[in-house]
Amino acid sequence: MGAKAEFNPDKDAGWGLIYRLNNLWAQVDGPARSGDYGEWNIILDRLFANLDYDDEWEVIKNKEGKVVDVKIDGDDYNIYNALSRRVFYFQRKFAKAKTKEEKMVARSRWYQELFKKDRWTRKFMQKKKLYLKQVEESPGTAMFGAFGQSKRR
């Protein structure tokens, strides 16, 4: 055979990303509502991995030129890391709590930090223009037959 054929996919990769994100967001509410904070956190991590794939990386090599580490230093990555550290801190605090009251307080803080991480991830998705666009007509108005009607009458 001759030269290697050039590969040009006929589908936009963005659609695959949108499907993955939609599938992951569909999985978030169950663990959040049921109190499975570990699973909720894992799903948020998967969402972020799908959203921040294009951040710049710095490859760190040793003297022999072997890759020993990769450093990601974007603002969004640093914010996400700070949120994740707070989630982990209160998860550990919950695990180490001795009294019922300490457990309740730590679990509440763990939830609050996950809630912030969830909200920030949604806003990050919006910033990347991968979240649905907000319009004046809302699904709530559709219930009353007003969807699509102008607000000016």
CORTAZI-V945830 format. One record per pair of residues at least 12 apart in sequence whose C-alpha atoms are under 8 Angstrom apart, sorted by sequence separation. I is the first residue (numbers start at 1). J is the second residue. D is the distance in Angstrom with one decimal. If there is no record, write none. Layout:
# CORTAZI-V945830
<<I;J;D> <I;J;D>>
This chain:
# CORTAZI-V945830
<<28;40;5.9> <58;70;5.7> <59;71;6.4> <94;106;4.8> <137;149;7.9> <57;70;6.5> <58;71;5.0> <93;106;6.0> <94;107;5.8> <57;71;5.7> <58;72;6.4> <28;43;6.5> <57;72;4.8> <91;106;7.5> <27;43;7.4> <28;44;7.6> <56;72;6.4> <57;73;7.1> <90;106;5.9> <91;107;7.4> <94;110;7.7> <55;72;7.2> <56;73;7.2> <90;107;7.3> <56;74;6.8> <24;43;6.5> <55;74;6.4> <90;109;6.3> <91;110;5.8> <90;110;4.9> <24;46;7.6> <25;47;7.7> <55;77;7.9> <88;110;8.0> <24;47;6.5> <87;110;5.8> <90;113;8.0> <52;76;7.9> <52;77;7.5> <21;47;6.3> <87;113;5.3> <86;113;6.4> <87;114;6.0> <21;50;7.2> <20;50;7.9> <83;113;7.0> <17;50;7.1> <83;116;7.5> <84;117;7.3> <83;117;5.8> <80;117;7.4> <41;114;6.9> <44;117;7.6> <48;121;6.8> <37;111;7.3> <40;114;7.9> <44;118;6.6> <47;121;7.7> <51;125;6.8> <37;114;7.7> <44;121;7.4> <51;128;7.9> <18;130;7.2>>
